[in-house]
Each structure stands twice: as C-alpha cells, then as structure tokens.
Amino acid sequence: MSNLSVRQVLALVAAGLAVVVFATAGIVGYAVHKAPKSEPVITAYANGKTIEVAPYLYCTVRMLDCTEGDSATLPVRKGYPVQLSLPDQIVKSPWLIQLIYLRPDNSRADKMIQVDRVLSFVDFPAGVHALTIDSHPEEDLRLAGIEVGLPILIRDSATGQESYMPHAAWSIATPEA
C-alpha cells in the first residue's frame, strides 16, 4: 500500500474544490439566465400610505416585447406632497415626469382645466432617487396624476417630424383624500 505525499493530498483537495466551484458557478449562471426579468417599480408615498407602482407600459427601447399594466391610485390630502422613490433602472436613464394638475374653470362651475407641468432628469442633481412633488403648487391647482416615462425619439417616416414617446411609463392617479 502506498502512502500519499502532502503534495498529492493538496493537489486532490484543490482539484475537488475546483470541481465544486465550477459546478456552483454553472448552476448559478443557469438560474440567473432562466430567472424571470423583473420590471422596475417606483415607490410612492402620500397621506401616510406607501404603494409600489409597476409600469403600465414597458417595452424595450426598440418598442418590442411590450407588456401593459394598470395605473396606480394614491389619494393625496390638500397641502401634502407626494414623494417618489425611483429605482436605478430609471435614474440611470433620461426620464421625464408629467404632472397633471386640475384648476377650476371660472366660466363653468362643473368644468376643470388641465394644467400640465413637466419635470426632467436635468432639473435635478445627477443620480437623484427621491423626489417630492407639490400637490398644490398654487391655491387653485390640485395634483390629479403623475406619469413617469422613459422617452425615446421617434420620427414619422412620411413627414420626417420628430417627437418623443415613452418606451416605459408608470402612472399614478392622485385623487383628493
């Protein structure tokens, strides 16, 4: 019977560890590849309530593989803000936020006038994740909704006119609490 030297034992242990490391890496790589891709979620807070907002439209930048969801609802009390927390997938992209405000129409008591305001990633320091949205920036304006979008440039092939449209968007209705 032969005795194994210390070198032979270390070589066998190293070979065994290498097999375990490569097998583990292979299993993890396969699991990551097969894992369902998750879409970014925005966290919104107002009136003591926090909600997670999934996209109501999410496509690749080439407008492929689109999925559609629903708009979220977050009631907001007058005078209190809405706070948004944006995930890295949005923060690292050029983003726009459309704020939809309503103002009473003085000519008709039953009618409201929509006033849109747009915020952009250029209005904030680079990498900002948290935003505070004023629900009543003026006495007669009331926040009715928020839409966060990741825009892409599109061109009408017939006219050559360029405009933007979101390839991903998150929508929050903000009724008065």
LOFIFI-563569 format. One record per atom (N, C-alpha, C): x, y, z. Coordinates in steps of 0.2 Angstrom, whole numbers, plus 5000, padded with zeros to 4 digits. Last residue first. Layout:
# LOFIFI-563569
XYZ...
This chain:
# LOFIFI-563569
471153164995470953125000470453155005470953174977471053214984470753164989471953064967471353094969471453124976473053034957473153064964472453094966473752894948473152944949473152964956475252864940474952864947474352924947476152764930475652814930475352804937477552744920477252724926476752784928478352674905477952734909477652704915479352664891479152634898478852694901479552724880479552654879479352624886478652874876478952834881478952764879479152984863478652944866478952894871479453134854479653084859479053044861479753174837479453184843479653134848480053244821480253204826479853224833479553224804479453264810479653214816479453164792480153174795480153214801478353124786478453194786479153214789478452984785478153014780478253094780479052934797479352924791479052964785479253024811478753004807479052994800480352964824480253004818479752974813480652974841480352944835480352994830481652954855481552994850481252954844480952894871481352884865481152934860480852914889480652934882481152904877480152854902480752844899480652854891479052934914479252904907479952904905477752954925478552944924478652914918476453054929476653004924477453004924475253084940475953094939476053034934473753184944474153124942474853144940473253294950472753244948473153184946473453424961473853374958473253314956472653584959472653514963473053464958472753754960472953694957472953634961472453874968471853834964472053774960473653904974473053894978472553854974474953804968474653864968473953854971475453674971475953724970475653794970474953554978474553614977475053674976475853444979475153434977474753494975477453434974477053484977476353464974478553304976478053334971477553374975480153254978479553274982479153314977481153114975480853174973480253194977482653014975482053034978481853104976483752994967483252944968482652964971484953074957484453084962483953024962485953074947485853014951485353024957486253244947486353184944486353124949484953354953485653334953485753264950483753404941483953384947484653364947483353434928483153484933483353464940483653324920484153384920483953434925482553244921483153224925483653284925481153354923481653304919482253294923479453384923480053384926480453334922478053484917478553434915479153444919476353504919477053534920477453474919474753554913475253504913475953544915473153574918473753614918474353564918471453574913472053534915472653574913470053634921470553644916471153604918468353584924469053584926469553594920466653624927467253604922467953624925465653674934465653604933466253574929465653814932465753784939465853704939466453904920465953854921466053814928467354004921466754014917466253964918468353954929467954004932467354024927468753794931468653844926468153894929470053744943469353754941469253804936471353644938471153704940470353714938472453504940471753524938471653594941473953434933473553474938472953494936475053314931474453334928474053374934476753304927476253314932475653344929477853194920477253244918476853244924479553174920478953164924478453214922480753084911480353144911479753124916482453034910481753024912481453084912483852944904483453004904482752994905484352824917484152834910483852914910484652804930485252794925485052804918483352804936483852854937484452854932482852684931482552744929483052804930483652584937483452574930483152644927483652624951484252634947484052634940481952694955482452634955483052654951481452834965481552804958482052744959480152874975480752844975480852804969479253024978479352964974480052944975477953094988478653084987478753014983476853224987476953154985477653144985476353345001476653324995476653244993474853425006475353375007475753355001473853515002474453545006474953495007472653395003472753455001473353485005473153225002472753275005473053345003472953094989473353154992472953204996472852924985472552984987473053034991473452844972473752864978473352924981473452704961473052764964473352774971474152664945474052654952473652714955473652584930473852644933473752634941474352424924473752474926474052534930475152364910474952354917474352404918475952274896475552334899475252314906477452254888476952224892476552284895478352224873477952264877477452224882479352184863479252144870478852184875479952344857479752264856479652244863480452464856479752464856479552384855481852484858481552474851480852464850481952474871482052534868481852534861480552364876481252384875481352444872479252424887479452394881480252404881477852444897478552434897478752394891476652534905476852514899477652504900476452544918475852524914476052514907477552474931477452504924476752494921477052474948477352444942477152484936477352554962476952564956477352524951476852534979477352514974476952514967476452654992476252604987476852594982476152705008476652695003476352644998475352835017475252775013475852765008475252965022475352905027475352845023475053045011474553045016474652975020476152955000475753015002475252995007477452884990477152894997476752964997477952764979477652824980477352824987479252684970478852684977478652754977479252594955479352654958478952654965480152454948479552484951479752544955480652374933480752424938480152444941480252204930480252274928480352324934481352064929480852104933480852174930481351914921481651984921481052024925481551754929481151804925481351874926483051654926482551694930482151744926483951594917483251574917482751614921485151654921484951664914484151644913485251614934485151694933484851694926485351484933484751504937484651584935486551474926485951444923485351474926487451524936487351564929486751534926487251434946487051504947486951534940487851324940487151314942486851394943489151364937488751344932487951344934489651384950489551444945489151424939489651254955489151304958489051364953490551194947489851174947489351224950491751264950491451274943490751244943491851234964491751304962491451304955491951094963491451124967491251194964493151084956492551054953491951084956494051144965493951174958493351154955494051054975493751124976493651154970494750944969494050944972493651014973495951004967495550984961494850974963496351034980496251084976495851064970496450894985495950944988495851004983497450844976496750814976496250864979498550934980498350934973497650904973498650894994498450964992498250964985499050754992498450774995498250844994500250774985499750744982499050754985501050844995500850874989500350844985501150745005500750805006500550845000500950584997501350635000500850695001500150435002500150494998500550545001500850275002500650325006500650385001500350114996500750174995500450234999500449945000500050005000500450065000
